[in-house]
Amino acid sequence: MHIHDLLAATPLDRTKGAPLFRQIYARLKDAILQGGLAPGARLPATRDLALQLGVARQTVLAAYEQLTAEGYLRGGVGQGTFVDTALPAARSAALPSAAAPAAPRPLPARGQAMASSMARVRHHAGPLRTFRTSMPGLDLFPFETWRKLEAHHWRRRELPLGYDSAAGHAPLRELLSAYLNASRGVRCTPEQIVITTGSQQALYLLAQLLLAPGEGVWLESPGYQGAAAPFEVAGARICPVPVDAEGMDVAHAARRYSDAAMVFATPSHQLPLGVTMSLARRLDLLRWAESRRAWIVEDDYDSEYRYTGPPLASLQSLDRAGCVIYVGTLSKVLFPGLRLGYVVAPPSLVEPLRQAKAVVDRHSPIVPQAVLADFIRQGHFARHIRRTRDAYAERRATMLEALAQRLGGMLHAGPTDTGLDACVHLTGPLSEAQAVARALDAGVDLRPLSYFAHPQAGPDCAVPPGLLLGFSAFTPQQIRAGVARLEEALLR
């Protein structure tokens, strides 16, 4: 086929943003790769092709030069321009340009696990609707203060904008160490803290670093679904553990999974049931881990928000064997888009964890870390915690009151003294699936408790029918209106 015919088949678009020389370049490149122009084929002179296409000669020359630089063409002044003969001949049965080529080989088992591990985890999308779960109240965040702090850093340009320590911005680690010690009883130095890109990355790093394929991990069921994925990708053996009014059933897990290498636990506030692990079970868990030389990963994701007293001390504060790894996130305290979390590692684990973090992404972004350090140092963080705790307490009380008034015969609230959500159990005639379907049809966003059950959990981890409703992101007026819609949906 003549080159002019090749180009005429898809005329140049003079209205689009792509420069004309890039369009000519792309068409010639596709023709070479798909066999329309064979190795050794001569191309028209730039002046002739420019006349045929109605473009400037320099436009065609720029396209030829780009193709020559990339190895598609050869030649020079007075020699003519040819498709490079070193190129292999394209197969005549080339795939249509719209078809995606098949993978050259299937994913290995680890790749398949990584590609499918988060399939069970549902991420909220679309506009915010009552009662989206685990969402902080963005209407309460001082974004203008944050903007000014960030602008200050860009004006002064004193931050190290090259590579920094894999452990994170040193001033932030110092401030987090003081905060965690004062508010959560966490015993640590700044050197034990590694800043991560959210708690999800923290769990991934710990799973890859500490677990060999086939080693067991205790996981609460029902529990946080995002926690299972990193352990499954690492090839760990998932050990579902039931949860009751005292939290994770340690005795049950010790009997059934005595050889496990790790425990993932949420002792301060369990998702979704809202219970707190009793002191007796905390001590039993620590004794078991010490005797088995197992790791405990303590996820303390929203324990700052306790409404019936000060926040409870962390499990890490009771650890004397150096087996508890404390993981936290700032997504629920500030805003999820910040993507900053942290790990408080036992001294023996600090350096390996730093190196593992460096492998994944070298270090988390410096500017957000520096802004957060200023936000803490200048007192904005503590004021924000106090303000949101008061606001969330009001929103929680509004939800519980509205549910009791309107749906007292169908829903019974579980423990709600901590966190951003309310777990309610179904006591009326509707099944969980029916209640969820009706609520979603009415524009009410929620999660069924069955969603939090691990697929490998057996009958001993049975989840009672119920719903998880978020209250922290909504004003009292929005909560009352949302409960009214929920009442209409469930009682229609």
matplotlib code that plots the C-alpha trace (Angstrom):
import matplotlib.pyplot as plt

x = [0.0, 1.3, 2.2, -0.1, -3.0, -1.9, -2.1, -5.3, -7.1, -7.1, -6.9, -5.0, -7.2, -6.3, -8.7, -7.3, -4.6, -2.0, 0.5, 0.4, 3.9, 2.9, -0.1, 2.1, 4.7, 2.0, 0.5, 3.9, 4.9, 1.7, 2.1, 5.7, 4.7, 1.6, 3.3, 1.9, 5.5, 7.9, 11.6, 13.5, 10.5, 11.3, 9.4, 8.6, 10.8, 9.7, 8.8, 6.6, 4.8, 4.2, 2.5, 0.3, -0.8, -1.1, 1.3, 4.6, 7.7, 9.1, 6.2, 7.0, 10.7, 10.0, 8.0, 10.8, 13.5, 11.5, 11.1, 14.8, 15.8, 13.7, 15.2, 12.2, 13.8, 17.3, 18.8, 20.0, 20.3, 20.7, 20.2, 16.5, 14.6, 13.8, 12.2, 15.2, 16.0, 17.1, 13.5, 11.8, 9.0, 5.6, 3.2, 0.5, -2.2, -1.6, -4.1, -6.6, -5.4, -8.4, -7.7, -5.6, -2.8, -2.9, -0.4, 2.7, 2.4, 0.0, 0.5, 2.3, 0.5, 1.8, 0.8, -2.7, -3.1, -2.0, -4.4, -7.4, -6.7, -8.7, -11.6, -13.7, -12.9, -15.5, -14.4, -17.0, -17.5, -19.7, -21.2, -21.3, -24.6, -25.8, -24.6, -21.2, -19.0, -15.6, -15.6, -14.3, -16.3, -14.5, -16.8, -14.9, -11.4, -9.5, -8.4, -7.5, -5.0, -3.6, -3.3, -1.4, 1.0, 1.7, 2.1, 4.6, 6.8, 6.7, 7.6, 10.6, 11.8, 13.8, 12.6, 14.9, 13.3, 15.7, 15.6, 15.0, 15.1, 13.0, 11.7, 10.1, 10.4, 12.4, 10.4, 7.1, 8.4, 9.5, 6.0, 4.2, 6.3, 5.3, 1.7, 1.4, 3.1, 0.7, -2.6, -2.2, 0.4, 2.6, 6.2, 8.5, 11.2, 11.2, 13.7, 11.1, 8.5, 8.4, 6.0, 4.1, 1.6, -1.4, -1.9, -2.5, 1.1, 2.2, 0.4, 1.8, 5.3, 4.9, 3.4, 6.2, 8.9, 7.8, 5.8, 7.0, 4.5, 2.2, 2.7, -0.6, -2.1, -5.0, -7.6, -10.8, -14.0, -16.0, -13.2, -11.5, -11.5, -8.6, -6.3, -6.6, -5.3, -1.7, -1.4, -3.0, -0.6, 2.3, 1.1, 0.1, -2.4, -5.5, -6.8, -10.2, -10.9, -14.4, -15.2, -17.6, -18.4, -14.7, -13.1, -11.0, -11.5, -7.9, -8.5, -10.3, -7.5, -4.8, -6.5, -7.1, -4.1, -1.4, 1.4, 0.5, 3.3, 1.3, -1.9, -3.7, -5.9, -7.9, -8.1, -9.2, -12.1, -13.2, -14.6, -17.5, -18.9, -17.5, -16.4, -13.2, -10.9, -11.0, -7.9, -7.9, -7.8, -5.1, -2.9, -3.7, -2.8, 0.5, 1.4, 0.6, 2.6, 5.6, 5.5, 5.2, 7.6, 4.8, 4.2, 1.1, 0.1, -2.1, -4.3, -5.4, -7.2, -9.8, -9.3, -8.9, -12.7, -13.9, -17.1, -17.4, -14.0, -10.4, -9.0, -7.9, -4.2, -2.8, -2.0, 1.6, 1.8, 1.5, 4.1, 7.3, 8.6, 8.9, 6.3, 3.7, 3.9, 1.7, 0.1, -1.8, -3.3, -4.2, -6.9, -9.7, -8.4, -7.6, -8.7, -8.3, -6.7, -3.6, -2.4, -0.2, 0.2, 2.9, 4.4, 5.9, 8.3, 10.0, 13.7, 14.8, 12.5, 13.2, 16.1, 14.6, 11.3, 13.1, 14.9, 11.6, 10.0, 12.8, 12.3, 8.6, 8.7, 11.9, 9.9, 6.5, 6.0, 7.9, 5.7, 2.6, 4.8, 6.3, 2.8, 1.5, 4.5, 3.7, 0.0, 0.9, 3.6, 1.4, -1.5, -3.9, -3.9, -4.9, -7.6, -9.0, -9.1, -11.0, -13.4, -14.2, -14.6, -17.2, -19.0, -18.9, -20.3, -23.2, -23.7, -23.5, -26.1, -28.4, -28.1, -28.8, -31.8, -33.2, -32.8, -34.4, -37.4, -38.0, -36.7, -36.5, -38.5, -36.3, -32.7, -30.7, -27.5, -24.3, -21.4, -20.8, -18.5, -15.6, -15.1, -17.0, -19.7, -22.6, -23.2, -26.9, -28.4, -31.6, -34.4, -37.4, -38.8, -36.4, -33.4, -30.1, -30.1, -33.7, -32.8, -29.7, -31.4, -34.2, -31.8, -29.7, -32.8, -33.8, -30.3, -29.0, -25.3, -24.4, -22.6, -24.1, -22.2, -21.9, -19.6, -17.0, -16.9, -13.8, -14.7, -12.7, -14.5, -16.5, -19.7, -17.8, -17.3, -21.0, -21.9, -25.3, -27.5, -27.0, -25.8, -22.9, -23.9, -21.5, -22.4, -19.1, -19.4, -22.9, -24.6, -27.4, -29.9, -28.6, -28.6, -32.2, -33.2, -31.2, -32.9, -36.3, -35.4, -34.2, -37.4, -39.5, -37.4, -37.5, -41.1, -42.7]
y = [0.0, 3.5, 5.6, 8.4, 5.8, 4.7, 8.2, 9.1, 6.1, 8.1, 11.8, 14.2, 15.9, 19.6, 20.3, 18.0, 18.8, 16.4, 18.2, 17.3, 15.9, 13.5, 12.3, 11.6, 9.9, 7.7, 6.6, 5.7, 3.9, 1.8, 1.1, -0.2, -2.4, -3.8, -4.7, -1.9, -0.7, -3.5, -3.4, -1.6, 0.3, 3.8, 6.8, 9.8, 12.9, 15.2, 18.0, 15.6, 14.2, 17.6, 18.7, 15.6, 16.1, 19.9, 20.5, 22.3, 20.4, 21.0, 19.0, 15.9, 16.4, 16.3, 13.1, 11.5, 12.6, 11.1, 7.8, 7.7, 8.5, 5.5, 3.1, 2.8, 4.7, 5.1, 7.3, 10.9, 13.9, 12.7, 9.1, 8.8, 7.6, 3.9, 1.6, 0.1, -3.3, -4.5, -4.5, -7.9, -8.3, -7.7, -10.7, -10.2, -11.4, -8.6, -8.0, -5.3, -2.1, -2.1, -5.6, -6.0, -8.6, -11.6, -11.8, -13.7, -16.0, -16.5, -14.8, -16.9, -17.8, -14.7, -12.5, -14.0, -13.5, -9.9, -9.2, -10.7, -10.1, -6.8, -8.1, -8.6, -5.1, -2.6, 1.0, 3.7, 5.7, 8.5, 11.3, 11.1, 9.5, 8.7, 6.4, 5.8, 3.9, 4.8, 8.3, 11.3, 14.5, 16.5, 19.4, 19.8, 19.8, 23.1, 23.0, 26.7, 26.1, 23.1, 25.2, 28.0, 25.5, 23.9, 27.2, 28.3, 25.3, 26.0, 29.7, 29.0, 25.8, 24.6, 21.0, 18.3, 17.8, 15.1, 11.6, 11.4, 8.7, 5.6, 5.9, 9.2, 12.9, 13.1, 16.0, 14.2, 11.0, 12.9, 14.5, 11.3, 9.6, 12.2, 12.1, 8.3, 8.1, 10.7, 9.7, 5.9, 4.9, 3.6, 3.2, 4.2, 6.5, 8.4, 5.9, 3.1, 4.9, 4.2, 6.4, 4.5, 5.3, 4.5, 1.5, -0.7, -0.4, -1.0, -4.4, -5.3, -4.6, -6.5, -9.5, -9.6, -9.1, -11.4, -14.3, -17.3, -19.0, -21.3, -19.7, -19.0, -15.6, -15.1, -12.8, -11.7, -12.8, -10.7, -8.2, -5.6, -7.2, -5.0, -6.7, -10.1, -9.2, -8.4, -11.7, -13.7, -12.1, -13.2, -16.8, -17.0, -19.5, -17.5, -18.6, -17.0, -16.3, -15.6, -12.4, -12.1, -9.4, -9.5, -9.3, -11.9, -15.3, -16.0, -19.4, -20.7, -19.5, -21.0, -24.4, -24.4, -22.5, -23.1, -23.0, -19.5, -17.0, -13.8, -12.3, -9.3, -7.8, -4.6, -4.6, -1.0, -1.0, -4.0, -3.5, -4.1, -5.2, -2.3, -4.3, -3.8, -6.6, -7.3, -7.0, -10.7, -11.6, -9.0, -10.6, -14.1, -13.0, -11.5, -14.6, -16.8, -14.7, -14.6, -18.4, -19.1, -16.3, -14.9, -11.4, -9.4, -6.6, -4.2, -2.0, 1.1, 2.8, 5.1, 4.7, 8.4, 8.7, 7.2, 8.8, 7.4, 8.4, 8.9, 6.6, 3.2, 2.3, 0.3, -3.4, -2.3, -0.6, -4.0, -5.7, -6.7, -9.2, -7.0, -8.9, -6.2, -4.1, -1.0, 0.2, 3.5, 5.7, 9.3, 8.7, 8.5, 11.4, 13.9, 12.8, 9.6, 11.3, 12.2, 8.6, 8.7, 5.9, 4.7, 1.6, 1.5, -1.4, -3.2, -2.3, -5.6, -4.9, -1.2, -1.6, -4.5, -2.5, 0.6, -1.4, -3.0, 0.4, 1.6, -1.3, -0.5, 3.3, 4.7, 6.9, 8.5, 12.0, 14.6, 17.7, 16.2, 14.8, 18.3, 19.9, 17.4, 18.0, 21.7, 20.9, 18.9, 21.2, 24.3, 22.7, 22.3, 18.5, 18.4, 21.1, 19.1, 15.9, 17.7, 19.4, 16.3, 14.1, 16.6, 16.7, 13.0, 12.4, 14.6, 12.9, 9.5, 10.4, 11.8, 8.5, 6.3, 8.4, 8.5, 4.7, 4.0, 6.3, 5.1, 1.6, 0.4, -2.7, -3.7, -2.7, -3.0, -1.0, -2.8, -1.1, 2.4, 3.9, 4.2, 4.9, 6.4, 3.8, 2.1, -1.6, -2.4, -5.9, -6.8, -7.9, -7.5, -9.9, -8.7, -10.7, -8.9, -9.1, -7.7, -4.8, -3.9, -4.1, -1.8, 0.7, 0.9, 1.4, 4.3, 6.0, 4.9, 3.8, 1.1, -2.2, -5.6, -7.4, -10.4, -8.4, -8.5, -12.3, -14.0, -16.5, -19.2, -18.7, -21.7, -21.9, -21.0, -17.5, -17.0, -13.4, -12.2, -10.4, -6.6, -3.4, -1.0, 2.6, 5.5, 8.7, 10.8, 12.4, 13.7, 16.5, 15.8, 17.1, 14.7, 11.8, 12.4, 12.6, 9.5, 7.5, 8.6, 7.3, 4.1, 3.7, 4.2, 1.7, -1.0, -0.6, -0.1]
z = [0.0, -0.9, 2.1, 1.1, 1.1, 4.6, 5.9, 4.0, 5.6, 8.9, 8.0, 10.2, 12.8, 12.8, 15.7, 18.4, 20.9, 19.4, 17.2, 13.5, 13.5, 16.4, 14.4, 11.3, 13.5, 15.1, 11.8, 10.3, 13.4, 13.4, 9.7, 10.3, 13.3, 11.6, 8.3, 6.1, 5.6, 5.3, 6.3, 3.5, 2.1, 0.9, 2.2, 0.2, 0.4, 3.2, 0.7, -1.4, 1.6, 3.0, -0.2, -0.3, 3.3, 3.2, 6.0, 6.4, 5.4, 8.9, 10.3, 8.2, 8.9, 12.7, 12.4, 10.3, 12.8, 15.7, 13.9, 13.0, 16.6, 17.8, 15.2, 12.8, 9.9, 8.5, 5.8, 5.5, 3.2, -0.4, 0.5, 0.9, 3.9, 4.4, 7.0, 8.8, 7.4, 10.9, 12.0, 11.9, 9.4, 11.0, 11.1, 8.5, 10.9, 13.3, 16.1, 15.5, 17.1, 19.5, 20.8, 23.9, 23.4, 25.7, 28.5, 27.4, 30.4, 33.3, 36.6, 39.2, 42.4, 44.3, 41.4, 41.3, 45.1, 44.8, 41.8, 43.6, 47.3, 47.5, 45.5, 48.7, 50.0, 48.9, 48.6, 48.9, 45.7, 44.6, 46.6, 50.4, 51.6, 55.1, 56.7, 55.0, 57.5, 58.9, 57.3, 59.4, 59.4, 56.6, 57.4, 60.7, 59.3, 59.3, 55.6, 55.6, 58.4, 56.5, 53.3, 55.1, 56.7, 53.3, 51.6, 54.2, 53.3, 49.6, 50.2, 52.4, 50.5, 53.4, 53.3, 52.0, 48.6, 47.6, 49.1, 52.9, 55.5, 54.7, 58.3, 57.6, 58.5, 61.8, 63.3, 62.6, 64.3, 67.3, 67.7, 67.1, 69.7, 72.3, 71.3, 71.4, 74.8, 76.3, 74.7, 74.1, 76.6, 73.8, 75.0, 72.2, 71.0, 67.7, 66.3, 66.6, 64.4, 60.6, 58.6, 56.0, 53.2, 55.3, 57.6, 54.5, 53.4, 57.0, 57.0, 53.6, 54.8, 58.0, 56.2, 53.6, 56.2, 59.0, 57.5, 55.6, 53.2, 55.1, 58.5, 60.4, 61.2, 63.6, 62.1, 63.8, 62.0, 61.6, 61.2, 58.9, 55.4, 54.2, 56.8, 55.3, 51.9, 52.8, 54.7, 51.9, 49.4, 51.6, 51.4, 55.0, 56.4, 57.5, 60.9, 61.6, 65.2, 66.7, 68.5, 71.5, 74.1, 75.4, 72.0, 70.2, 71.7, 72.6, 74.2, 71.2, 68.9, 71.1, 71.1, 67.3, 65.9, 68.4, 65.8, 64.4, 63.8, 64.0, 65.4, 63.9, 66.6, 67.2, 71.1, 71.6, 69.2, 67.1, 63.6, 63.1, 66.5, 68.4, 71.4, 73.5, 74.4, 78.1, 80.2, 81.0, 77.3, 76.6, 79.2, 77.9, 74.4, 75.5, 77.4, 74.5, 72.0, 74.3, 74.9, 71.1, 70.0, 67.8, 66.7, 67.6, 65.2, 67.1, 64.8, 66.8, 63.9, 65.6, 69.4, 69.9, 69.7, 73.0, 74.3, 77.8, 79.2, 78.2, 75.5, 76.8, 77.0, 74.1, 74.2, 73.4, 76.7, 78.4, 76.3, 78.0, 75.5, 72.5, 70.5, 69.8, 66.7, 66.9, 63.7, 63.4, 60.7, 60.4, 57.8, 60.4, 62.5, 59.7, 56.2, 54.2, 51.2, 53.3, 53.1, 56.1, 58.7, 61.0, 62.7, 66.2, 65.9, 68.6, 68.7, 67.1, 64.1, 63.4, 60.9, 58.9, 58.6, 57.4, 54.7, 53.7, 53.4, 51.2, 48.9, 48.3, 47.8, 49.3, 51.7, 52.0, 50.6, 52.6, 52.3, 53.9, 56.7, 57.3, 57.2, 59.7, 62.0, 62.0, 62.5, 65.6, 67.0, 66.8, 68.7, 65.7, 66.0, 69.6, 69.1, 66.1, 68.2, 71.0, 68.5, 66.5, 69.6, 70.9, 67.6, 67.1, 70.5, 69.6, 66.3, 68.0, 70.6, 67.8, 65.9, 68.9, 70.0, 66.4, 66.0, 69.4, 68.6, 65.0, 64.8, 68.3, 67.4, 64.5, 65.5, 68.6, 69.0, 70.1, 71.9, 70.6, 73.2, 70.7, 67.0, 64.1, 63.5, 65.2, 65.0, 65.1, 65.3, 63.5, 65.8, 63.5, 60.8, 57.9, 57.0, 56.7, 52.9, 52.8, 55.1, 53.1, 49.8, 51.0, 52.6, 49.5, 47.3, 49.6, 49.2, 52.6, 52.5, 55.0, 55.4, 56.4, 59.2, 57.0, 54.8, 57.6, 57.8, 56.3, 53.6, 55.4, 58.7, 60.0, 62.1, 65.2, 63.7, 62.9, 62.4, 63.8, 61.3, 61.5, 60.0, 60.4, 60.2, 60.2, 62.1, 62.2, 58.7, 59.1, 61.0, 63.5, 60.9, 58.3, 60.7, 61.7, 58.0, 57.2, 60.0, 58.7, 55.3, 56.8, 58.8, 55.7, 53.8, 56.5, 57.5, 54.0]

ax = plt.figure().add_subplot(projection="3d")
ax.plot(x, y, z, "-o")
ax.set_aspect("equal")
plt.show()
